[in-house]
Amino acid sequence: MRTAARVALTEGLECVTLRRIAEELAVRPGLISHYFPSAEDLVAEAFAVASTGELDSLLPAERPHGTPAQYLARYFALSAGEAYDDISRLWINARHLSRYRPVLRDRVAEQERASDDRLEGLIREGVERGEFRTDDPRATAIQILVVLDGLGAHANTDRGDRPEAVTRMAVTTAERELGLVAGALTETALPVVPG
């Protein structure tokens, strides 16, 4: 699955085929089809593995060091820029293909809910600790994710002339919706640990 997820991230879901993954692993396609009888199942699982890895990297379920504000700042720092473009392209690709592929459509919906849940949990924790103020952590999480998705939709285009206000739009939205002062989610960021 790691191989299929890598191919999906770097080349697109259309390149995740039984034959292609078998070639990458130097095995017969029959071995792959033993575990994934249809290419649709393989594609959906490749997307799920890649997007779960992204979520775990950007917003870990376990957050032993730091505050909710620091983890949210870290989330924005990691999800900005070219390093995030492959996963943005994968989401664009998956959402498009899911119109025609029910198994993938179900996986996309599952992964969207997982992202919503993870961010809502972080926001709820921040509200409980008095760091954030919002009456509806779920709606706030979804607003932030919609802005990030909108910015991610430009992963295939040159963004060199994007105004700073647009680049910071997700952070600005989060700060506004969580009752934080401007800049709070950039000043409190945890150091980004390679991994």
C-alpha positions in Angstrom: 0.0 0.0 0.0 2.9 2.4 0.6 4.0 1.8 -3.0 0.5 2.4 -4.3 0.2 5.6 -2.1 3.5 6.9 -3.4 2.5 6.4 -7.0 -0.9 8.1 -6.3 0.9 11.1 -4.7 3.6 11.5 -7.3 1.8 10.5 -10.5 -2.0 10.4 -9.9 -4.6 7.9 -9.1 -5.0 6.9 -12.7 -1.5 5.4 -12.6 -2.4 3.1 -9.7 -3.1 -0.1 -11.6 -2.6 -3.7 -10.6 0.1 -4.1 -13.3 1.9 -0.9 -12.3 2.1 -1.7 -8.6 3.2 -5.2 -9.4 6.0 -3.8 -11.6 7.0 -1.4 -8.8 7.2 -4.3 -6.4 8.8 -6.8 -8.9 6.0 -9.3 -8.4 3.3 -10.8 -10.7 0.1 -8.8 -11.1 -1.8 -11.9 -9.8 -0.3 -11.4 -6.3 -1.7 -7.9 -6.2 -5.1 -9.0 -7.5 -5.1 -11.7 -4.8 -5.4 -8.9 -2.2 -7.2 -6.4 -4.4 -9.5 -8.2 -6.8 -10.4 -5.0 -8.6 -8.3 -2.0 -9.5 -11.0 0.2 -7.9 -10.3 -1.3 -4.5 -6.6 -0.7 -5.0 -7.1 2.9 -6.0 -9.4 3.6 -3.1 -7.0 2.1 -0.6 -4.0 3.9 -2.1 -5.9 7.2 -1.6 -6.9 6.3 1.9 -3.3 5.4 2.9 -1.9 8.5 1.4 -4.5 10.8 2.9 -4.3 9.2 6.3 -0.5 9.6 6.2 -1.0 13.2 5.4 -3.5 13.7 8.2 -1.2 12.0 10.7 1.7 14.1 9.6 -0.1 17.4 9.6 -2.3 16.9 12.7 -1.3 14.0 14.8 -4.0 12.3 16.9 -1.7 12.2 19.9 -0.2 15.6 20.8 2.1 15.1 23.8 4.1 18.3 23.4 2.6 21.8 23.1 -0.7 23.5 23.2 -3.6 23.3 20.8 -2.6 26.7 19.5 0.9 25.5 18.8 -0.4 22.4 17.0 -2.7 24.5 14.9 0.1 26.8 14.0 2.2 23.8 13.1 -0.6 22.5 11.0 -0.7 25.7 9.0 3.1 25.9 8.6 3.2 22.3 7.3 0.2 22.6 5.0 1.5 25.7 3.1 3.7 25.8 0.1 5.1 23.4 -2.4 5.7 20.6 0.1 1.9 20.2 0.3 1.3 20.3 -3.4 1.4 16.6 -4.0 -1.3 15.9 -1.5 -3.4 18.8 -2.8 -3.2 17.3 -6.3 -4.1 13.9 -4.9 -7.3 15.3 -3.3 -8.2 17.2 -6.5 -7.7 14.0 -8.4 -9.6 11.8 -5.9 -12.6 14.2 -5.8 -12.8 14.3 -9.6 -12.5 10.5 -10.0 -14.9 9.8 -7.2 -17.8 11.2 -9.3 -17.5 8.0 -11.4 -16.0 5.5 -8.9 -18.3 4.6 -5.9 -15.6 2.8 -3.9 -13.3 5.9 -4.2 -16.2 8.2 -3.4 -16.8 6.3 -0.1 -13.1 6.6 0.8 -13.0 10.3 0.0 -16.0 10.9 2.2 -14.4 8.8 5.0 -11.2 10.8 4.7 -13.0 14.1 4.7 -14.8 13.1 7.9 -11.5 12.0 9.5 -10.0 15.4 8.7 -13.1 17.2 10.0 -13.0 15.1 13.2 -9.3 15.6 13.8 -9.4 19.3 13.4 -12.6 19.6 15.4 -11.0 17.6 18.2 -8.0 20.0 18.3 -10.3 23.0 18.3 -12.5 21.6 21.0 -9.5 20.9 23.2 -8.4 24.5 22.7 -11.8 25.8 23.7 -11.7 23.6 26.8 -8.3 25.0 27.7 -9.5 28.5 27.2 -7.1 29.1 24.2 -9.9 29.3 21.5 -13.4 30.8 21.5 -16.0 29.3 19.2 -19.6 28.1 19.8 -19.3 25.5 17.1 -15.9 23.7 16.8 -17.2 21.5 14.0 -18.4 24.5 11.8 -15.1 26.3 12.5 -13.1 23.2 11.5 -15.0 22.9 8.3 -14.6 26.6 7.5 -10.8 26.3 7.9 -10.7 23.1 5.8 -12.7 24.7 3.0 -10.3 27.6 2.8 -7.3 25.2 2.8 -9.0 23.1 0.0 -9.6 26.3 -2.0 -6.0 27.3 -1.7 -4.9 23.7 -2.5 -6.9 23.8 -5.7 -4.2 26.0 -7.1 -1.5 23.3 -6.7 -1.3 22.9 -10.5 -0.7 26.6 -11.2 2.0 29.1 -10.5 1.3 31.0 -7.3 4.3 33.3 -7.4 2.3 36.5 -7.5 -0.3 35.5 -4.9 -0.9 38.4 -2.4 0.1 37.7 1.2 -3.5 38.2 2.3 -4.5 35.2 0.1 -1.6 33.1 1.2 -2.5 33.6 4.8 -6.3 33.2 4.2 -6.6 29.9 6.1 -4.6 31.2 9.1 -6.6 34.5 9.1 -9.9 32.6 9.0 -8.8 30.4 11.9 -7.6 33.3 14.0 -10.8 35.2 13.3 -13.1 32.2 14.0 -11.2 31.2 17.1 -11.1 34.7 18.7 -7.4 35.0 18.4 -5.4 38.1 17.6 -3.8 38.4 14.2 -0.6 36.6 14.0 -1.3 34.3 17.0 -1.1 31.1 14.9 2.3 32.0 13.3 4.0 33.2 16.5 3.2 30.1 18.6 4.2 27.5 16.1 6.0 24.4 17.3 9.3 23.7 15.6 8.7 21.5 12.6 10.3 18.2 13.3 11.4 16.3 10.2 9.7 13.0 9.8 
